[in-house]
């Protein structure tokens, strides 16, 4: 499987990499947090580590460390605007439940 971006998410990430003036893509991982156990972690990537997996969607690299991959393999990251709210949405087939506030998930 793979970790992918929708076209809207790829455009958003590329726009911020361009504004930032450096970076090779988006690093996606998980951390222990929240009431459901895990939370997504997003940051710009300036390098690829030896244990990283690299995927590409619409010309944007998505970099995932090997420890996070089992929890997010198959995830599609979208960027949406709904009314006054905008942000990333994670479509993770591995999620079995999600916290009521939406900050964390369980696999």
Secondary structure, 3 states (H helix, E strand, C coil): CCCEECHHHHHHHHHHHHHHCCCCEEEEEEEEECCCEEEEEEEEECCCCCCEEEEEECCEEEEEEHHHHHHHCCCEEEEEEECCEEEEEEECCCCCEECCCCCCEEC
